[in-house]
């Protein structure tokens, strides 16, 4: 089962990735100013799983990728794949497990725990 992972970029905006069950990123969203906008976009994507259109592309150096289109709007871009077979496996993972995937939020600061010096002296 795939997983959505919310993270915060260095510029302060939020993004989500949809990762495969092996932890490899399949697609990456656009930037969102607020975290709740990112969460709403994930929920909207999960509800629209039946109406997703995958637009396939090939780069100049032969890598393949796709864009996720919902209601004529681009919502995410996939990672680059070496073969069309791997790209199709990524698309199959999305259609199979997108609607039942969980959301992990890693957008909080990394300093959740106190410094080691405070704990161990």
Residue pairs with C-beta under 8 A, 6 or more apart in sequence:
1 21
1 97
1 100
1 101
1 102
2 18
2 19
2 20
2 21
2 26
2 93
2 94
2 97
2 98
2 101
3 18
3 19
3 21
3 101
3 102
3 103
3 104
4 16
4 17
4 18
4 19
4 42
4 101
4 102
4 103
4 104
5 16
5 17
5 18
5 19
5 103
5 104
5 106
6 14
6 15
6 16
6 35
6 38
6 39
6 42
6 103
6 104
6 105
6 106
6 107
7 14
7 15
7 16
7 17
7 106
7 107
8 14
8 35
8 107
9 15
9 31
11 31
13 31
13 32
13 33
14 31
14 32
14 33
14 34
14 35
14 37
14 38
14 107
15 28
15 29
15 30
15 31
15 32
15 38
16 28
16 29
16 38
16 41
16 42
16 103
17 25
17 26
17 27
17 28
17 29
18 25
18 26
18 27
18 76
18 94
18 98
18 101
19 25
19 26
20 26
20 90
20 93
21 93
21 97
24 79
25 79
26 78
26 79
26 90
26 93
26 94
27 68
27 76
27 77
27 78
27 79
27 90
27 94
28 76
28 77
28 78
28 79
29 38
29 41
29 75
29 76
30 74
30 75
30 76
32 38
32 41
35 105
35 107
39 103
41 75
42 103
44 70
45 52
45 68
45 70
45 75
45 76
45 98
46 98
46 99
46 101
47 99
48 70
48 71
49 95
49 98
49 99
51 70
51 71
52 68
52 69
52 70
52 94
52 95
52 98
53 68
53 69
53 70
54 66
54 67
54 68
54 69
54 91
54 94
55 66
55 67
55 69
56 64
56 65
56 66
56 87
57 64
57 65
57 66
57 67
58 64
59 65
59 80
63 80
63 81
63 82
64 80
64 81
64 82
64 83
64 84
64 87
65 77
65 78
65 79
65 80
65 81
65 87
66 77
66 78
66 87
66 90
66 91
67 74
67 76
67 77
67 78
68 74
68 75
68 76
68 77
68 78
68 94
69 75
78 87
78 90
79 90
81 87
81 90
